Amino acid sequence: MTMTTVRSRILAFLDLAHCSYRIQGNKVLTQNAELSFAADHLTINREGKPERTMPYQKLNLDKMLFLLNAQAERRP
């Protein structure tokens, strides 16, 4: 997977899930997470959780999207 592919899939998912987000350069900011895209990895910062850096080739996108959606549903 490439940065462009991962970013496109994440943005499409956020649109389908009706999650609000902002794009700032190579970052996608949601209500619950900050996703930073680099050439070879994705870094995820979530409130109360340690920062996670994952290479694109090892990224389990379905699991990550599920976690983002689950957090969004829990918040009012």
Beta strands, then each sheet from edge to edge (+ up, - down):
strand 1: 21-24
strand 2: 27-30
strand 3: 33-37
strand 4: 41-46
strand 5: 52-55
sheet 1: 1+ 2- 3+ 4- 5+
end
